[in-house]
Structure formats: structure tokens, C-alpha cells
Amino acid sequence: MCIMISNELTNYPVIFIHGIAGTLKDWESTIKQISSDQYFDIRYLEKNKVYNNYYGEKVKQWFWNASYYTNSILEESINGNLGLYALRLKNIINLIKQITGHQKFVIIAHSMGGLVARKYMTLSQSNWDSVHKLLTVATPNLGIAISIDLIQQLRDLKRNSKFIEKLTKKWEEFYKNSDYKKWGVIGGINTKAGYSTKNDPNATDSAGIGYVEISSSIPYDEWKDAIDENIEKESFDTTNFGFRLAVKANHVEILENEGTIRGINWARTF
């Protein structure tokens, strides 16, 4: 295991992003665990309008709980896709920059939200540079093996989908030219459902079809070094990641897992 060099926290705003069918409530408990400061909700409404509940309070450390969904379930079912959500996230982040005066920030993203964040980062060099660190938690970075084709956001999530293939290629182009490893990953294995922490790439973070396999949440075959005797032991500055960790947790439990808190602390350091 590598040693983290710096424990000094940045003052960059921290943006939390939910996953598929998620809400602003998903990260609430975790945010309250890591900070006694007030946090603010921010969400996309419609036609590039963004709601937030900041009203001029004095803030020492900015924490934002963000949603790329509108209030219309029907609209999301018909028009929702990960590329669109990345553009909505761009509008959200632009407003956060305007309010806070910061041009750099940290992103903590759960499940599909991690793909939305990664897509946002690859839209432009300025987007990429503005993210100090990204932590993806239970994110299907390689897609999921089984996904129902009912709506576009589910089609985007399929293993080997056009969205996944294009994102992976673009991400690797940006990442190889990055000055440091700004990507951290956390994957879960639901041992309560009978999955083993041994050498099983298909072990998932829950017992149902469509949940995230450990080989997808921790890609590039690094899942192999994160499990077995290394389960719940974080590693820093690995071949592909600034932070890497596998934990015993299901897809929901992982949001408040101690390992996720440690990952957030990594993301907030220089």
C-alpha cells in the first residue's frame, strides 16, 4: 500500500452527485458526517434553469448536493440520457463557480452519477482542469452486464454501449496527459448476498440483475489487487488511480461506508 503524501485539505467546493433514480437525499447523511458546516442543494429544473437554496450565508467550506434530474419523471423517461445529464451538470457547476468564486472543485459521485461526472470532465479541457479530484463510488465504469433497453439512460449503461466506449476512449486521452492521478474509485461486494471477496470479477454490490460488478467499479483489472486480503484496505497512487478501495457493502450501504468517508477525505486533499 502506498502512503498518502499530503493530508492538507483544500478549500475547493465539494459537489455530491447521485446515481440513477437517485435524489438529493442519497448523500445527505454522508455530508453531515464529514462536515458541521451548512450544505446547499442545487438541481437542474428546465431550459437551463438551475435551482439552489444559497441565500448569501457566510461559508467556510462549500458542500453542494446536486441533481441533474428535473422534477418530471415522464421527461426523464423519454428524453433522459447520460450525455444530456453531463450538459445539465455543466450548467449546475457553472452556477456553483459563479456563487463561490472558485474555479476548481471536487466531485463525489455515486453509481451512474460517476459516469455523468466523467462525461462532463471530457467535454472540454477546461472542464477537465476544473476538477481537482473525482471519486466514483459503485460506478459502472465498464457498464453493467444486463440492462433493460426501456429508456436511453439504461441503454447507455449497458456493457460495451456506444456511450461507454466513447467515454472510455476520451477519458484515457485526457487522463494520460494529466499532471496527477485525480481519479479515485470505490467498489462494493455484497457478501450478505453470498458473493465472495476472492477472485470473482462478477461479484456485485447487491443480489439483483443490473447491479455493479467489482470489475466495473474498479476497472483496468485493478479490482484483483483490491479484493481478497486487501478488501477494505485503501491504496494510493496505483497504476491507474489516485485512490482505490473495495469494501463489503451493497449498492446503498456504500454511500455511508467508512471507506467512502476515507475516499472523500482523499479527494479533498492536495
C-alpha positions, 0 to 999 in steps of 0.5 A: 500500500502506498502512503498518502503524501499530503493530508492538507485539505483544500478549500475547493467546493465539494459537489455530491452527485447521485446515481440513477433514480437517485435524489438529493437525499442519497448523500445527505447523511454522508455530508453531515458526517464529514462536515458541521458546516451548512450544505446547499442543494442545487438541481437542474429544473428546465431550459437551463434553469438551475435551482439552489437554496444559497441565500448569501450565508457566510461559508467556510467550506462549500458542500453542494448536493446536486441533481441533474434530474428535473422534477418530471419523471415522464421527461426523464423517461423519454428524453433522459440520457447520460450525455444530456445529464453531463450538459445539465451538470455543466450548467449546475457547476457553472452556477456553483463557480459563479456563487463561490468564486472558485474555479476548481472543485471536487466531485463525489459521485455515486453509481451512474452519477460517476459516469455523468461526472466523467462525461462532463470532465471530457467535454472540454479541457477546461472542464477537465482542469476544473476538477481537482479530484473525482471519486466514483463510488459503485460506478459502472465504469465498464457498464453493467452486464444486463440492462433493460433497453426501456429508456436511453439512460439504461441503454447507455449503461449497458456493457460495451454501449456506444456511450461507454466506449466513447467515454472510455476512449476520451477519458484515457486521452485526457487522463494520460496527459494529466499532471496527477492521478485525480481519479479515485474509485470505490467498489462494493461486494455484497457478501450478505448476498453470498458473493465472495471477496476472492477472485470473482470479477462478477461479484456485485454490490447487491443480489439483483440483475443490473447491479455493479460488478467489482470489475466495473467499479474498479476497472483496468483489472485493478479490482484483483489487487483490491479484493481478497486480503486487501478488501477494505484496505485503501491504496494510493497512487496505483497504476491507474488511480489516485485512490482505490478501495473495495469494501463489503457493502451493497449498492446503498450501504456504500454511500455511508461506508467508512471507506467512502468517508476515507475516499472523500477525505482523499479527494479533498486533499492536495 
